Amino acid sequence: MSRCSVGSVMVSAVALALWLCLPSHAAGDTDDASVAGLLAAGRYQDAGEAARAKLDAAVAPPEQGQLWYLMGEADSAVGSYETALGAYLRAATIDSEWRLLAQVAAARLQRRLGDADGATGRLESVLADYRTSAGGLSAPELLAVGDAALALAPSDASLYATALDIYEEAVQRAPEDPTPRVALGDLLLDRYNNAEALDAYREALEIEPDYPPALLGLARSQHFDHSRSAIDAARRALEVAPRSVAARVLAARLLVELEDYGQAQREVAAALRINPRSPEALTIAAALHYLLGAGDRSAALVEQIDEIAPGEHEAYVTLAEIAAQNRRYRDAVMYAVRALGRQPTAWRAHALLGMNRMRLGAVEQGRRSLEVAFRGDPFDVRTKNTLDLLDRMNAYETAESERFVLVADRREMSILAPMLLPIAERAYDTLSARYQYQPATPIRIEVYSRHEDFSVRTVGLVGLDLLGVSFGPVVVLDSPSARPPGAFNLGSVLWHELAHTFHLDMTRSRVPRWFTEGLAVHEEHRAQPGWG
């Protein structure tokens, strides 16, 4: 839910009803609240049966709207998407407070099931209702409208501001309800404004300290900042809501990044016991098989996701992110291309395609993809930073040797080229003889005179505390001018990163990070006294 998409963002506010909390901000008698209570407890089948039983009795239309909506939530939670869609559509025809929520929930499932045009039309009708409502909507209805605006925003960036205004209106309408603040936090995090998103989640937790969506938002916020505390917040959300598929999936994703694959598999299995058709859980399962070398099983799961959710592309975006995190940049490019085959306006996929093409040395191709991404999503700071860096690199020039291309500030090239290119050639001869392996050439070496530029080239953001990085066919380094005099030995760092290039290429990027780090330091020691 941390990235903008029609499927994932709509869940962020409307489907907070699954944590419910609905009785605190929606009208309904105690019987209806008991259905909501069953949902909150994760007793989805019981909730659906209870709602059906009440609908068989004589209830007034407003109560019918609520019950059909809650039935849709119960069915959706266990993967009965087609049945859930029917329930939402019934709720959407009844004049009650639940009509707009049902409209947006129905659009979410229409889009998931492949009816993009129907979903768009339904979302646009929700916005039209809002514009003619004369300010008479409740906080839950405002959340639904905000979700509709956010879902349409990838095709109209002005709707991000509309969604923000609507969520803030919902906060004012229900100041003691944590739900609007979580929706606001989700939007801010989605737009890369993590500082304000974190404030919104904390405000929600001040209202209700154990509110699961706020705990989940806190975990996503900490993950955005690369904090190891994220897993603790996700586990706290699971303690409060152990039947939450979203919390299980986030915990599994964080465990994958910590390389705790066994525990990640257990979290995914728990999520799939609740909802065996969850595309999000199946995506992490596919990622685990991919990382563990079971490519056929991973591909089979991706095919299953395609059958369940033919209208969604998010699985491919997640797989591209995980592939890149594990230095499998060619696979990241492949998954991003597949995402774009599903959804040409998947701006995150365009950004991933651009970043990973650049990591593979296809700089101009990467720039073109990043320019498309930025035109569609001008809020993505990583994309903007990288495009600004490419503009600054107009002041860089290249020098070549037999197997290397050096890219550096033209003011430094006359010093760097005579020093680095011979070291690089010697490293290639030494390491190819030792490993009996020759990576493809030319290998591109980029040396940055500003550490901030090196950091942006590596991760899209400033603040990376490293001296060099190898992407395999591309090595990026700090120039000595980017650090205090005498801070490091550039030749030693280059040799270290070229060792990584060999290790990554000969293992097809399967080498464990801890092992290649130790081995690269060992290669530095062997190269020259005092190195490493």
Helices and strands as residue ranges (DSSP letters): H 6-13, G 14-19, G 22-24, H 30-40, H 44-56, H 61-77, H 81-92, H 99-112, H 116-131, H 139-152, G 153-155, H 158-173, H 178-190, H 194-207, H 212-224, H 229-240, H 245-257, H 261-274, H 279-291, H 295-308, H 314-325, H 329-342, H 347-359, H 363-376, H 381-392, G 393-395, E 396-400, E 404-409, H 413-435, E 443-448, H 451-459, E 468-470, E 474-478, G 480-482, H 490-506, H 513-527
